[in-house]
Amino acid sequence: MSSRTRLAVWGDPIGHSRSPALHAAAYRRLGLDWEYGRSRVDARGFAAALGALDSSWRGLSLTMPLKEVAHDAADTLDVHARLTGAVNTLLLDERRHGFNTDVGGIVDAFRGAGVRQVRSVRILGAGATAASALVAAHDLGAGSAEIRARRPQAAQRLTGIGAELGVTVTVRAFDEPADGVDATVATLPSGTELDGTVAAELGSAGGALFEAAYAPWPSALAANWPDPTVISGFEMLLHQAVRQIRIFLLGTQDRPLDDEDVIVAVMRSAAMGD
């Protein structure tokens, strides 16, 4: 057995995280005696906590507010981490390898719901998850993306990402009229409720909905969405965790695990019962 068998999820807050249940179930199924815990670490304490890890540590999952500082601490970056400026996974060996598995998690969530291709997307919000959503939309085939932001200046980074990817990005206020799109990705904080008129306008022309929030579920937006395809953010959580496990075992998120369908089912069951 490898001596590098310690892993954890870090963030602040962290007590609500389902990552330990997801990862522990997978490692049991894989027959690995790997320890996966959780620690409350904020951005200010991140560098010291990372520097204190010994050689028994295989990797870390990072949640808010650590994705940007983890990006800056990484020695190498995968393409999604570089594009988004966010790292949610660190693979630790002689160097610190940074990955963003949120992008792939969103893609997998859409495909799992039967949405194989997206030509146009509307993204609600302009934060870190919105950046991952934009890259995911590109990977699903989108050539155009509309960003709805309360502060248009907050979307400037997304415009730059779109330019690099060849995706046409427009920025609009929430209450502007809505053109039809194939899919909507809501990246607003959990518990956010849009004005009813605005929500109805966005829903009427919004296509399939991916709602990044998953607790409580359904969200106010998801509960009233007119399109039958409504995807919970839990699906992103699940599939980004699968990709993290690929990284921790195989060093890449692009190669599936053996019997991955079975592992995903075990993880889903464990998280639902957590």
N, C-alpha and C positions, 0 to 999 in steps of 0.2 A: 504493500500500500504506500502511496506517495506520502511523504512527510508534509507536503504543502496542502493541507486539507481544511484550512479555516477560511470561511467566507462570512460576509455580513452585508446587511443593508444599512446605510447611514443616511441620516437626514434630520430635520427638525421642523415639525414634530415627526415622530417615528412610531409611536405606540400603536397606531391604527394599521400599520403596514401589513399586508397579506403576503409579502414576499417570503418570510420564513416558512409559512405553510406551503407555498408553492414549491420552493426549492427543496425543502426537506422531503416532500412526497416524491419528487423526481429522483433524488439521490437514493432514497430507499428502494425505489423501483429499479434503479441502475445497479444496486448492490454496492454502493459506495458509502463508506463510513466517514462522510464529510460533515463538518459542523457548519451550520449557517445560522448566524444570530442577527441581532439588530442593536444599534447604538445611536443614541441621540448625539449628533455632531452638528454644530452650526458652521457657517462659513468662516467665522473668525478662528474657530478651533480646528479647522480641517487640516491645515498643513502640519500642525504638531501631531495630530492623531495619525495621519498618514505616515509621518516620519517615525513613529513609535512602533510600527508593525514589524514583526520579525519574519524569518523565512518560512514560517508555517502558514503564512497567508497566501492563498491562491488568487483571491480577487475580492472586489467590492461592487455592490450595487449602490448607485447614488440616486437619491431623490432630492426634492427641493429642501434647502436652497443651495445645493452643492454641485449642480451640473456644470455651472460656469467655472467654478474654482477647480473642479476636477479636470475640466478641459485644459485649463492653464497648467495643471500639474502633470499632465500626461507627456511622455516622451515621444509617443507615436499616436496618430489619430487615424481612424478609418474615415472613409469618404463622408459618411453621414455626420460624424462628429465634427469634421472640418467644416462642412457646409453650414451646420446649425450653430456651431460654437458651444455645443452642449455635449457632455459626456455623462452617461448614466451607468457605465460599466468600466471598471478598471481591471485588467488582467495583470497580475503582478508576478514578474520574474526578475531578471537582472534589470529590466526596464519596466516602466509603467505604460501599458498599452491602453489607449482610450477608445471606447466604442460608443455609438449611439444606437441602441436597439429599439428606441421608441418609434423611429421611422418604420422599420420593418414590422414592428408590432401593429402599427396602424394599417399597413398594407395587408398583413395577414388577417386582421379583423375584418376588413372589407371583403377580402376574398372568401373568408369563412362564411360570410353572409350572402355569398353569391354575386358580389359586385366585382367583376374581373377587370373592368376598365372604367376609367373616369376621364372624360374629355375636358370638363370644366368643373370648378369647385368654388364654393364660398366658405371662407374661414372666418369664424366669429372669434375675435380676440387677436392680439398681436404679441403675445409673450413667447416663452421658450417652447411650449407645446405647439403653438402656431407655426413656428419654424419647422418643427418635425413634421407637422401636418402638410406643409407646403412641399417639402421634399418627398413625402409619401405620395402626395397627389401627382407629382411629376413621375414617380416610379410606376404609378398606375396609368400613366398616359396623358395626364392633363397638360394642355397647352395654355390654359388661362386660369387665373385664380383671382378672385375678388376678396379683399380683406375688409371686414367690417370692424372698425376700431373707434373707441371713444376719443382717443387722441391720435389723429392721423400721423403725427410725427413718430409715434411708437412703431409704426409699420415700415419705417425706412429700411430697417435691416432686412425685412421680408422682401422688399422691392429689390434689394441687392442680391439676395439669394435667387430670386426669380430670374434676374438678368443673367446670373451665372449658369442657371439651368436651362435658359431659353423659354421660360414660362412668362407670359405676359401678366403682370400683376397690376391691378387697380385697387385703389383704396377709397372706401366710402364710409360715410357715417351710418350708424345703425338705422336711422329713420328714413333713409333714402329709398325710393322705389326699387324693387328687386326684379332683376331679369332671371330667366330660367337657367338653372345649373343642374348638372348630373348629381352632385352630392354636396352636402353641407357638413362641415366639421366644426363643432362647437368646442372651443377651448377655454371657455369662461370658467371662473372659479366655481367650485361646488356650491350649490345653493343660490346661484344667480338667477333672478327672474327678470326676463325682458318685459317691457310694456306689451300688453296683450295685442294691441294693434300691430306693433312691430313684429312680434313673434308670428302672428297670423300672416303678415306679408311675406316674411322670410320663408315660412313653411309652404305657402302656396306655390312657390317657385323654387323650392329647395332641393328636390330630389331625395335621395337616400340621406339619412342623418347618422353621422357618427358623433356621439356625445362623449367627450373625454371624461367627464365626471361619471361616477358609478355609485356613489353613496351620498344621499339616498337615491334609490332607483325605483321608478323612473323619475328623472328630473322633470321640472315643470315644462321644459321645452319638449322633451321626449314624449311626455304623456299626451300632448296635444298635436304631435307631428302628423300631418295628413298622409305622408308616404308610408307604405307598409314596411319598408326597410328601415329599421331603427336599431342602431348598434350601440351597446353599452361600452363605456370605457373599460369595463372589466376585461373585455376581449383584448384590448391593447395591453393591459397589465399582464394577462396570461401569456400572450404570444411574445411580448418583449422579454418575459422571464425565460421562456423556452430558448430564445436566442442568446440570453445570457448564459444559460447552461451549456449551450453549444460552445460558447467562447471559453468557459471555464474548463470544459473537457477537451475540446478540439482545437482551441486557439482561433476559431473563426465562427462568425454567426451565419455563414452562408452554406454550411454543410449540415444537413439534417442528422439527427441522432438515429441510431438503430431503434426500430419500433417506436418512432416518435409519436404516432397517433395514440398509442397506448399510454405513453408518458403524459401527453397532453390531457388525456381523459382522467388519469390519476391526479394530476395537478388540479384540474378543474374541480374534481370531487372534494379534494382536500381543502381548497379555498372556500368552497361553498359551505363546508361544515365547520370552518374555523370560527 
